[in-house]
Amino acid sequence: MTPSVTEPLLSPLTNKPQTLQTLLRNAHDTRTSVMVPGVFNALVAKLAEAAGFSLLYVSGAGLSNTVGGYPDIGLLSGTEMIQQAGYIARATHCPVIADADTGFGEAIQTFRAVQQYEREGVSGIHLEDQVFPKRCGHLEGKQVVPTEVMVQKLQAACAARTSPDFLIMARTDAKSVEGMTGALLRARAYADAGAGAIFPEALTSEDDFVTFARDFHATHPQIPLLANMTEFGKSPLIPAKTLGEMGYALTLYPMTMCRIMLQSMQQALHTLATDGDQTGLISDMMTRQALYETLHYSAYAELDAQLAAAAPTEIPHQLA
């Protein structure tokens, strides 16, 4: 018994009408790029879906910053990261890609992490080839593990999934450590190990994006690519349309909403402290009604009324 509205948390069996693999393949084949906003909790995920986005991303940095108050250096445990990703994945009809950092350990820990992400309703993950503890991909001083170590993790991840639709994506941070040649060699090895998409992190120019896509697709034409358009980093901000034409099927905006929120909240807190009340902030707020509509509040009220009406009015004698 559920209300008529299709709130995903009330109808989980119809949660993902379109698979991540379908979205990815269509974008790759048509040389378009799906814009993927980063969401750091379930409510932001609902807002992104309502705005028309068809695919969502759970950033490790976003969770580290907003859930734990930590920098992005691997301080949240796998259990914490996976639980938060599960809340987000179940909150919308959109497929969700989660940042699984370095796999939370060696290959055996990566194997278990994939099992957990899949059970939580996440549609895919990306693993990166940095040494643990990792650093933000756009900072100096990164180190990468040997290629064979990353290959082993990717093979473990592919073996752990129960559905071939669950995407295992490989992120390489090797461009800033081993140059373009090293990054391309790793990307090819990762694709051969079973990665269904490749994420070259921290490319530093538009020419880098063109070169990587051209040279990688010369040997692996069917493997989609992801471009990371994070702000204030090493990569130039390139329109998704242009990236699609270059050969990047996904365009990621991992921290855009988080940075907008933080700036807005910082300004609002200053105004509240200065003015002594929130009157000057009302016009910048989401209304109570809009929030309730985003959360499908009425659907929960309808379900509550249905359940109450269906309950027995008297306790059966044998249970009294």
C-alpha positions, -999 to +999 in steps of 0.1 A: +000+000+000+016+032-012+003+066-022-001+075-058+029+098-061+061+081-073+083+092-044+113+068-048+116+062-010+081+049-010+084+028-042+120+015-043+113-013-068+108+013-095+137+035-084+159+033-115+139+033-148+171+041-168+204+024-161+237+042-158+251+020-186+223+030-210+230+067-203+267+063-207+265+043-239+240+067-256+262+097-247+294+079-259+278+068-292+263+103-300+294+122-288+273+141-263+282+146-226+258+140-197+262+167-171+266+151-137+262+174-106+278+163-073+253+159-045+264+155-009+231+144+007+197+130-002+179+164-002+204+179-027+199+148-048+162+154-049+167+190-059+191+179-087+165+154-100+138+181-099+160+204-119+162+178-147+195+161-142+195+124-151+226+112-134+241+121-100+275+119-084+286+114-047+319+131-042+343+118-016+354+154-010+318+165-006+311+138+020+344+143+038+338+181+040+301+181+049+296+149+069+328+148+088+342+183+085+374+168+072+396+177+043+397+153+014+425+130+026+406+098+032+395+102+068+360+089+064+358+052+066+344+030+038+314+022+060+306+059+064+311+067+027+289+038+016+261+045+041+258+081+029+259+071-008+230+047+000+209+075+014+215+095-018+209+066-042+176+057-027+163+092-026+158+097-064+150+078-096+184+088-110+214+065-112+242+074-089+280+072-093+299+071-060+335+081-054+351+050-038+385+067-033+413+040-034+389+012-026+394+015+012+424-009+013+438-036-008+420-057-034+400-077-009+387-046+008+378-032-026+359-064-034+338-060-002+332-023-009+317-030-043+293-056-028+282-030-002+278-001-028+257-024-050+235-035-021+229+002-012+215+009-046+244+028-061+248+023-099+285+026-102+318+037-085+351+050-095+384+038-080+416+059-082+452+049-085+467+072-058+487+060-028+466+059+004+461+083+022+450+100-010+451+138-017+426+160-036+433+153-073+441+190-079+468+194-053+505+190-056+524+161-041+503+132-053+517+097-056+503+067-076+505+030-069+521+007-094+499-001-124+496-038-114+482-029-080+454-008-095+447-035-121+443-060-092+418-038-075+398-033-107+397-070-113+385-076-078+359-049-082+346-064-114+345-099-098+325-086-068+296-070-086+264-091-092+251-071-121+270-062-153+251-029-152+271-019-121+298+004-135+334+001-124+352+033-135+389+038-132+403+072-123+440+079-130+459+107-113+491+098-133+491+129-156+507+151-130+531+123-118+540+104-150+529+127-178+504+122-205+522+090-218+520+074-184+484+084-179+474+069-213+494+036-206+476+033-173+442+040-188+446+013-214+457-012-188+427-003-166+403-007-195+419-041-203+414-051-166+376-045-169+370-008-162+339+003-181+349+040-182+380+060-176+384+092-156+416+111-163+421+135-134+436+170-134+443+175-171+457+210-173+446+224-207+420+220-234+447+204-255+452+178-228+416+168-230+417+166-268+450+146-267+439+121-241+405+114-257+420+111-292+449+088-282+429+067-258+401+061-282+426+052-309+431+019-290+399+016-270+372+033-290+343+018-271+353+028-236+336+061-224+355+089-208+347+113-179+358+149-176+360+166-142+351+202-143+358+211-107+362+248-099+395+264-087+415+233-098+441+225-125+416+219-153+401+247-175+363+249-173+351+236-207+314+235-217+298+200-216+288+204-253+325+209-262+336+180-240+310+157-257+324+166-291+359+158-278+348+123-267+339+127-230+305+110-223+302+124-187+310+159-174+313+160-137+306+190-114+316+174-081+316+203-057+297+231-075+266+228-053+286+224-021+306+255-029+275+275-037+259+264-004+289+272+017+292+307+002+255+314+007+255+301+042+286+320+052+270+352+040+237+344+057+253+337+090+271+370+088+238+388+081+221+370+109+248+378+134+250+414+122+212+422+119+201+402+150+172+385+131+166+367+098+142+392+082+167+403+056+173+367+046+137+356+039+137+364+002+167+341-002+151+311+015+133+281+001+098+283+015+083+257+038+058+247+011+086+243-015+106+221+008+076+199+016+069+195-021+105+185-027+103+159+000+068+147-012+055+154+023+019+149+012+027+114+000+039+103+034+008+119+050-014+099+026+004+067+033+001+073+071-036+078+067-040+047+045-021+026+071-041+040+099-074+032+081-063-003+074-054-011+110-078-033+130-101-013+154-099-040+180-071-062+192-080-099+184-090-118+215-061-143+212-036-114+213-052-095+241 
